[in-house]
Amino acid sequence: MQLCQKHRLHLLSDEVYALSVFDNSDPAAVQFTSVLSFDSIPYISPNYLHVVYGFSKDFAAGGLRLGCIYSRNTALMDTISAITQFSWSGPLNQLFAAEMLEDTEWLDGFFTKSQSVLKERNEKCRAVLEEYGIEYAHGANAGFFLWVCCFSTIPLLILLFLSLNRILTRYRSTSVPTSTFPPIQMEKKQKTH
């Protein structure tokens, strides 16, 4: 923030995964803190700080195309308003979003389940990577992301990509029976005791 202030740069905080943060006991995990949750004025002028949020990531609703920008920079907001007046989200999207946001009981249940599933899937993926000795960056704790070092697995990844592409084209879906994946032979990492 101070660097942006010093050089008069705008800081755009993309918080589209703000509600998809899950607990991760990994010491490398960094706790998410929204820039709106503390007084940022000692670090950066409100005219240089902007926050964007959208429904597509946290709500697993890629087609919803509904989001917002929060900024105290009136010149920026005037410019954005002038540009976006021709691309407003449709009334059905707005109604759908309003209904979701007003149902706090549903929201609590949805985000509890979402964070639990994200954590479970993250742990499973990390276990497989470790089992096969594939390096990855530790600390992922939001959304479904893992930074994987693929140098030693490039041939396997090419095969997997081609197989996945063929399967997704065949089923025209992202939900594919696991029995359709070809068996992949890869040596497990030898455990040293």
MIDO-573719 format. One record per residue (C-alpha): x, y, z. Coordinates in Angstrom, 3 decimals. Each point is the difference from the previous one (the first is absolute). Example, Ala and Ser with C-alpha at 12.3 -4.5 7.8 and 13.67 -1.06 7.14 Angstrom:
BEGIN
+----------+----------+----------+
!        X !        Y !        Z !
+----------+----------+----------+
!   12.300 !   -4.500 !    7.800 !
!    1.370 !    3.440 !   -0.660 !
+----------+----------+----------+
END
This chain:
BEGIN
+----------+----------+----------+
!        X !        Y !        Z !
+----------+----------+----------+
!    0.000 !    0.000 !    0.000 !
!    2.752 !    2.404 !    0.914 !
!    1.821 !   -0.773 !   -3.244 !
!   -3.169 !    0.831 !   -1.953 !
!   -0.438 !    3.192 !    1.982 !
!    3.632 !    1.012 !   -0.512 !
!   -0.205 !   -0.454 !   -3.781 !
!   -3.637 !    1.104 !   -0.327 !
!   -1.080 !   -3.416 !   -1.267 !
!   -3.519 !   -1.361 !    0.299 !
!   -0.357 !   -3.179 !    2.045 !
!   -2.787 !   -2.289 !   -1.184 !
!   -0.731 !   -2.669 !    2.597 !
!   -1.703 !   -2.950 !   -1.692 !
!   -2.014 !   -1.701 !    2.749 !
!   -2.087 !   -2.380 !   -2.125 !
!    1.166 !   -2.971 !    2.119 !
!   -0.499 !    1.769 !    3.338 !
!   -2.646 !   -2.450 !    1.201 !
!    1.758 !   -3.093 !   -1.358 !
!    2.832 !    0.076 !    2.534 !
!    0.362 !   -3.202 !    2.014 !
!    2.074 !   -0.952 !    3.040 !
!    3.394 !   -1.367 !   -0.898 !
!    2.423 !   -1.136 !    2.692 !
!    2.932 !    0.429 !   -2.389 !
!    2.380 !    2.610 !    1.508 !
!    0.399 !    1.526 !   -3.487 !
!   -3.719 !    0.830 !   -0.173 !
!   -0.717 !    3.716 !    0.201 !
!   -3.240 !    1.109 !    1.613 !
!   -2.187 !    2.096 !   -2.284 !
!   -0.675 !    3.549 !    1.180 !
!   -2.251 !    2.252 !   -2.024 !
!    1.317 !    3.501 !   -0.587 !
!   -3.426 !    1.168 !    1.146 !
!    0.461 !   -1.566 !    3.446 !
!    2.529 !    2.528 !    1.315 !
!    0.751 !    3.690 !   -0.219 !
!    2.160 !    0.288 !   -3.121 !
!    0.259 !    3.812 !    0.038 !
!    3.406 !    0.008 !    1.796 !
!    1.372 !   -2.082 !   -2.894 !
!   -1.787 !    1.163 !   -3.137 !
!   -2.358 !    2.740 !   -1.097 !
!   -3.601 !   -1.177 !   -0.454 !
!    0.249 !    1.376 !   -3.541 !
!    2.564 !   -2.701 !   -0.853 !
!   -1.692 !   -2.998 !    1.661 !
!   -2.744 !   -1.970 !   -1.762 !
!   -1.610 !   -3.377 !    0.745 !
!   -1.756 !   -2.302 !   -2.453 !
!   -2.280 !   -2.895 !    0.869 !
!   -2.105 !   -2.329 !   -2.097 !
!   -2.418 !   -2.846 !    0.557 !
!    1.515 !   -2.447 !   -2.487 !
!    2.842 !   -1.345 !    2.162 !
!   -1.312 !   -0.183 !    3.576 !
!   -3.439 !   -1.114 !   -1.140 !
!    1.290 !   -2.450 !   -2.660 !
!   -2.221 !    1.847 !   -2.461 !
!    2.191 !    0.691 !   -3.025 !
!   -2.917 !    1.101 !   -2.167 !
!   -1.450 !    2.477 !    2.469 !
!    2.261 !    2.865 !   -1.150 !
!   -0.850 !    2.267 !    2.878 !
!    2.497 !    1.947 !    2.032 !
!    0.852 !    3.342 !    1.464 !
!    2.814 !    2.434 !    0.515 !
!    0.449 !    1.985 !    3.176 !
!    1.974 !    3.206 !   -0.228 !
!   -0.021 !    3.422 !    1.607 !
!    1.497 !    1.501 !   -3.142 !
!   -2.960 !    1.912 !   -1.455 !
!    1.722 !    0.694 !   -3.337 !
!    0.627 !   -3.706 !   -0.487 !
!   -3.550 !   -0.922 !    1.008 !
!   -1.440 !    2.620 !   -2.380 !
!    2.089 !   -1.442 !   -2.837 !
!   -0.995 !   -3.576 !    0.801 !
!   -3.667 !    0.995 !    0.233 !
!    0.158 !    1.654 !   -3.419 !
!    1.589 !   -3.065 !   -1.590 !
!   -2.109 !   -2.682 !    1.679 !
!   -3.420 !    1.502 !   -0.603 !
!   -0.153 !   -2.027 !   -3.212 !
!    1.025 !   -3.282 !    1.598 !
!   -2.037 !   -0.263 !    3.175 !
!   -0.740 !   -3.424 !    1.338 !
!   -3.490 !   -1.200 !   -0.859 !
!   -2.893 !    0.350 !    2.449 !
!   -0.277 !   -3.769 !    0.486 !
!    3.650 !   -0.172 !    1.084 !
!   -0.574 !    2.874 !    2.403 !
!   -3.166 !   -1.600 !    1.412 !
!    1.759 !   -3.354 !    0.392 !
!    2.933 !    1.632 !    1.812 !
!   -2.277 !    2.029 !    2.272 !
!   -1.934 !   -3.138 !    0.977 !
!    3.254 !   -1.802 !    0.868 !
!    1.403 !    2.902 !    2.006 !
!   -3.191 !    0.451 !    2.002 !
!   -0.111 !   -3.652 !    1.062 !
!    2.687 !    0.119 !    2.702 !
!   -0.747 !   -3.528 !    1.217 !
!    0.606 !   -1.389 !   -3.490 !
!    3.147 !    2.134 !   -0.383 !
!    1.472 !   -1.299 !    3.250 !
!   -0.680 !   -3.616 !   -0.987 !
!    1.269 !    0.483 !   -3.539 !
!    3.307 !    1.576 !    1.011 !
!    0.586 !   -2.477 !    2.821 !
!   -0.475 !   -2.890 !   -2.444 !
!    1.995 !    1.707 !   -2.766 !
!    2.993 !    0.690 !    2.252 !
!   -0.134 !   -3.541 !    1.385 !
!   -0.028 !   -1.562 !   -3.477 !
!    2.777 !    2.302 !   -1.233 !
!    2.163 !   -0.958 !    2.971 !
!   -0.687 !   -3.719 !   -0.480 !
!    0.823 !    0.110 !   -3.730 !
!    3.130 !    2.049 !    0.645 !
!    1.227 !   -2.554 !    2.536 !
!   -0.692 !   -2.893 !   -2.390 !
!    1.872 !    1.675 !   -2.845 !
!    2.968 !    0.821 !    2.230 !
!    0.099 !   -3.608 !    1.231 !
!    0.147 !   -1.317 !   -3.575 !
!    2.706 !    2.484 !   -0.961 !
!    2.056 !   -0.990 !    3.043 !
!   -0.577 !   -3.710 !   -0.653 !
!    1.511 !    0.353 !   -3.477 !
!    2.719 !    2.423 !    1.058 !
!   -1.337 !    2.883 !   -2.058 !
!    1.082 !    3.365 !    1.349 !
!   -2.563 !    2.695 !    0.694 !
!   -0.176 !    3.324 !    1.809 !
!   -1.363 !   -0.445 !    3.484 !
!   -2.518 !    2.325 !    1.593 !
!   -2.989 !    0.000 !   -2.376 !
!   -3.078 !    0.798 !    2.058 !
!   -2.608 !    1.533 !   -2.296 !
!   -1.918 !   -1.197 !   -3.003 !
!    1.392 !   -3.060 !   -1.730 !
!    3.586 !    0.919 !   -0.773 !
!    3.298 !   -1.774 !    0.263 !
!    3.210 !    1.240 !   -1.604 !
!    1.615 !   -3.172 !   -1.291 !
!    3.554 !   -0.382 !   -1.308 !
!   -0.543 !   -1.974 !   -3.193 !
!    3.526 !   -0.295 !   -1.403 !
!    0.391 !   -3.661 !    0.918 !
!   -3.557 !   -0.888 !   -1.015 !
!   -0.400 !    1.750 !   -3.359 !
!   -0.458 !   -3.241 !   -2.013 !
!   -2.631 !   -1.187 !    2.490 !
!   -1.778 !    3.356 !   -0.116 !
!   -0.143 !   -0.038 !   -3.790 !
!   -1.566 !   -3.458 !    0.078 !
!   -2.425 !    1.055 !    2.724 !
!   -0.953 !    3.191 !   -1.859 !
!   -0.625 !   -1.851 !   -3.263 !
!   -2.048 !   -2.660 !    1.786 !
!   -2.005 !    2.566 !    1.934 !
!   -0.623 !    2.073 !   -3.111 !
!   -1.257 !   -3.093 !   -1.871 !
!   -2.263 !   -0.968 !    2.913 !
!   -1.444 !    3.490 !    0.496 !
!   -0.654 !    0.299 !   -3.721 !
!   -1.764 !   -3.358 !    0.042 !
!   -2.197 !    0.798 !    3.007 !
!   -0.192 !    3.775 !   -0.599 !
!    0.036 !    0.441 !    3.752 !
!    2.330 !    0.556 !    2.896 !
!   -1.602 !   -2.935 !    1.869 !
!    1.544 !   -3.137 !   -1.400 !
!   -0.167 !   -3.524 !    1.436 !
!    3.424 !   -0.844 !    1.412 !
!   -0.137 !   -3.391 !   -1.728 !
!    0.530 !    1.802 !   -3.331 !
!    3.514 !    1.136 !    0.906 !
!    2.756 !   -2.222 !   -1.362 !
!    2.225 !   -1.586 !    2.625 !
!    3.208 !    1.956 !    0.451 !
!    3.114 !   -1.743 !    1.180 !
!    2.271 !    2.130 !    2.116 !
!    2.476 !   -1.017 !    2.642 !
!   -0.754 !    0.967 !    3.548 !
!    2.669 !    1.831 !    1.927 !
!    2.116 !   -2.358 !    2.056 !
!   -0.485 !    0.702 !    3.682 !
!    3.174 !    0.332 !    2.016 !
!   -0.087 !   -0.787 !    3.673 !
+----------+----------+----------+
END
